[in-house]
Amino acid sequence: MVFLLWFAISGDKKVNWRRAGVWWVFIALTGYGAVDELLQG
């Protein structure tokens, strides 16, 4: 899901893992997935 979001935003650019924004998006999506799983039971 993170990679699909990245390709939707930046197209053919390579992911720069040293940028903080990339990590914030990754953490936010991981947190969203965890909360979603907990709410589903």
DRENDO-891545 format. One line per 4 residues: their letters; for each residue x, y, z of N, C-alpha, C, O. Coordinates in steps of 0.02 Angstrom, whole numbers. Layout:
<atoms>
a = X/Y/Z/X/Y/Z/X/Y/Z/X/Y/Z; ...;
</atoms>
This chain:
<atoms>
mvfl = 41/-60/0/0/0/0/43/63/0/28/112/-34; 97/61/38/143/119/39/171/132/-30/176/189/-51; 190/79/-65/220/87/-131/169/111/-182/186/151/-226; 107/89/-176/55/114/-221/43/188/-209/35/226/-257;
lwfa = 43/209/-146/35/280/-130/94/320/-158/85/374/-185; 155/294/-149/214/328/-173/212/337/-249/226/392/-274; 193/284/-286/191/289/-359/135/336/-381/141/369/-433; 81/340/-343/28/387/-360/50/459/-352/29/503/-390;
isgd = 93/472/-302/116/540/-288/174/560/-333/173/614/-364; 225/517/-337/287/539/-369/302/506/-436/352/522/-467; 261/460/-458/271/430/-523/332/385/-526/335/335/-490; 380/402/-569/436/357/-581/497/373/-539/550/343/-549;
kkvn = 492/419/-491/549/434/-448/562/377/-400/516/344/-376; 625/366/-384/644/315/-337/633/339/-265/642/399/-251; 613/294/-222/601/312/-152/667/329/-118/714/289/-119; 670/388/-88/729/408/-50/715/396/24/682/436/57;
wrra = 742/340/50/726/319/119/759/364/171/745/356/230; 802/410/151/834/455/199/792/516/214/808/555/259; 738/526/177/694/583/189/645/567/244/617/511/246; 633/614/289/588/603/346/516/594/323/478/556/353;
gvww = 497/628/270/428/623/246/408/553/225/352/532/236; 455/517/196/442/448/176/426/406/237/380/365/236; 466/415/289/456/377/351/390/395/385/357/352/412; 371/459/384/308/479/414/249/447/378/201/425/410;
vfia = 252/445/312/199/412/274/196/338/290/142/310/300; 255/306/293/258/235/309/230/220/379/192/173/388; 249/261/428/225/252/497/150/264/501/114/227/534; 126/316/467/54/331/468/13/274/438/-38/255/465;
ltgy = 36/248/382/-1/193/350/2/129/391/-46/92/394; 59/116/422/66/57/465/20/64/525/-14/16/544; 19/123/555/-26/135/612/-99/128/592/-139/100/629; -116/154/534/-185/149/510/-204/75/500/-259/55/519;
gavd = -159/37/471/-172/-35/461/-181/-72/527/-224/-115/533; -140/-55/576/-144/-88/642/-210/-71/676/-243/-115/704; -229/-8/675/-293/13/706/-351/-20/670/-399/-42/702; -348/-23/604/-401/-54/566/-409/-128/584/-465/-152/591;
ellq = -354/-163/591/-356/-234/611/-385/-242/681/-423/-289/693; -366/-199/727/-391/-203/795/-467/-190/798/-503/-223/835; -490/-143/758/-561/-127/758/-603/-182/726/-662/-190/742; -573/-219/680/-609/-274/648/-615/-335/693/-656/-379/680;
g = -575/-337/745/-583/-388/795/-539/-446/791/-544/-491/832;
</atoms>
